[in-house]
């Protein structure tokens, strides 16, 4: 199998002396693993950073064997935020969640476009709110969505109690009304707590998988502000 595509780096790990195994989220082929020979060289490893966007040439001799990548940098995204701890925590959260939740070798164009949009607006003042909505969109695209259309009488409330598959959740009202005016850090925290619990109950707990620590650390940053 041979193909060319673009994608975002989700993880990398050393493979033999001079190679690495790269995990990428591509626009047309979903999440794919491949070997990058020479990936430990200074020239290559400097741009193989999480969430960087790269061009990929993939070659595999068999569907049952891991192939290898030839890579070129499209956009060095992660290095812009090496001095911003909260944004790096957010990027680590993004890649950790996608690594676990995305199926292998399955096209997920809506999720890819949503990620691309999130990263393109990462310099906005409300980037953390964009991230929260990205998680909601991810949950919906993975088939774990929920319907709040029948909820009424929520004006004036900060949170509501809502059952999803007979499990009680506390949902910040601004997520339902899509009202982002004057959203404070505590409401962001409550929103992240809600999406985490929903992902845990829908996927992580049933499959006996630990929820990413990086995502919990990012969530708790908003608790620390209060």
C-alpha positions, -999 to +999 in steps of 0.1 A: +000+000+000+014+034-010-002+068-004+006+105+002-013+127+026-010+153+053-015+148+090-009+159+126+017+141+148+001+123+178+030+104+193+065+091+186+087+065+202+122+052+195+125+021+173+159+006+169+190+029+169+182+055+143+145+051+137+113+061+154+077+049+151+055+079+144+017+079+150-002+105+129-038+115+123-042+120+086-069+137+067-078+107+044-065+076+062-073+083+098-048+073+126-018+055+111+015+043+126+047+041+105+085+039+109+106+069+101+141+058+093+166+084+104+140+099+127+165+104+155+187+126+135+188+163+146+174+175+113+143+153+114+136+150+151+135+188+155+103+190+135+087+157+146+069+174+175+034+166+188+006+184+168+031+196+141+015+192+106+035+172+082+034+158+047+036+120+045+046+095+019+036+060+032+048+027+019+038-007+032+045-041+017+016-057+035-016-047+053-005-069+082+029-052+086+038-017+097+049+005+069+073+034+068+070+072+063+089+098+045+081+131+060+083+168+053+073+196+076+042+216+066+037+237+097+057+238+130+028+243+154+039+230+188+072+251+191+052+283+192+039+274+226+069+259+243+069+288+267+031+286+275+026+257+299-012+258+298-013+255+260+013+227+260-009+209+285-038+214+262-019+201+232-008+170+252-044+165+261-055+166+225-030+141+213-035+117+242-073+116+237-071+112+199-045+084+203-069+064+224-103+073+209-095+072+172-098+039+154-069+027+134-068+033+096-103+047+095-110+080+078-125+106+103-128+137+081-151+156+104-128+151+134-098+160+113-114+192+101-125+201+137-089+196+149-075+217+121-100+245+130-091+243+167-054+246+161-059+274+136-076+295+163-052+286+191-039+321+194-074+335+202-081+347+238-108+321+242-087+292+230-096+272+261-133+276+253-126+265+217-110+234+232-140+226+253-163+228+222-138+207+203-142+179+229-180+181+226-177+179+188-153+149+191-178+131+215-206+137+190-186+125+160-175+093+178-212+085+184-213+094+221-234+124+217-264+136+237-296+155+230-305+186+251-332+200+229-360+191+253-344+209+282-364+240+292-365+266+320-327+269+322-324+307+321-308+321+352-292+288+362-255+281+360-257+243+358-285+217+353-287+180+362-293+159+332-295+121+326-276+105+297-281+067+295-294+067+331-263+084+344-266+118+361-244+146+348-241+183+358-239+204+326-230+241+325-259+260+310-236+280+287-228+248+268-265+243+261-273+278+252-240+283+233-237+316+253-200+323+257-203+358+272-187+362+306-179+325+310-156+322+340-129+296+348-152+277+372-177+272+343-149+260+320-138+236+347-174+223+351-176+219+314-143+199+312-155+178+342-187+170+323-170+160+290-144+139+309-171+120+328-190+115+296-160+101+278-151+079+308-186+064+310-190+060+273-156+046+264-128+044+289-145+026+318-163+000+296-130-008+278-109-008+311-087+020+298-072+047+320-082+083+312-052+104+300-034+121+329-025+150+307-062+158+302-069+157+340-040+180+347-053+205+321-088+203+336-074+210+371-056+242+359-090+259+358-098+247+393-066+262+405-077+297+392-107+297+416 
